């Protein structure tokens, strides 16, 4: 089959982008002709063909709308593929991979009346309705069970068009067995002392991921704990205001902004805990990545994958709104727990189905199974 995978913008350190490339590559391996379409591409190119369709515009939503129109014109001229698989909400999709939370829910529950009439809100609501509305025929690959209910509440989306996928954690995040010295070697490489405790955050969009909460929790740690604990952040975003916050709280020397990284697996294996106190999070792939790496994870209850933390006893889930002092207390608790405890829990998790999302999605796209 001829498949078109379409994404508004590609940058190399996003979870959505990794998921798209994994699905596209698997479909190519299965013999399909896959082309990636985007309005801009940052970073290395894959072996798959990439078609950039740059557009102008003063606003992000305006550029997105212009891209949708140009993409549709391109397909009309070059020929329609057998399947159009979208990773952003837009009209004309056969499949949509639902990595984003419901925009309508934010508009009607979290914003004032005036906001829904702004050009930005109207544009995004229109694109969302093109996927989830009752007249749409798009089949939706859901990765968050709670969001299924949210979308159906706002749009009345027929359940038969929605397929819930299992997580798709990369197996290279799993802590390797049979190498007890690995962690020591990695910590030595990163310059971590034996008594130091490394807190790690993974992901871009620092504001939404709750980096301010992590910094405030670091500052709230009891003195002896604060002095031997560092917070490292792997992700691509503007760090300025968070560095200034750390400076005001007196923990700037305990914070390290790493930028986008290709060694996330090694960072996870060297760390002592993963923090993800997000304000909004459809799933939170980083939670499971930390867990399969043998780490306790501390996350906010809004994260779609937070239930795995409770089910496998691999950290703490904090209720909203997350209190920095409570997060600091939970940190002391998990950091005081022997590492062997977390490794036992990790072994139970890796026996479950947290890896097969890509295979399930590819099967649905190529018609190997039906939605339920």
Secondary structure, 3 states (H helix, E strand, C coil): CEEEEECCEECCCCHHHHHHHHHHHHHHHCCCEEEEEECEECCCCCCCEEEECCCCCCCHHHHHHHHHHHHHHHHHHHCCCCEEEECCCCCCCCEEEECCCCHHHHHHHHCCHHHHHCHHHHHHHHHHHHHHCCCCCCEEEECCHHHHHHHHHHHCCCHHHEEECCCCCCHHHCCCCCCCCHHHHHHHHCCCCCCCEEEEEECCCHHHHCHHHHHHHHHHCCHHHHHCEEEEEECCCCCHHHHHHHHHCCCHHHEEEEECCCCHHHHHHHCCEEEECCCCCCCCHHHHHHHHCCCEEEEECCCCCHHHHHHHCCEEEECCCCCHHHHHHHHHHHHCCCHHHHHHHHHHHCCCCCCCHHHHHHHHHCCCCCCC
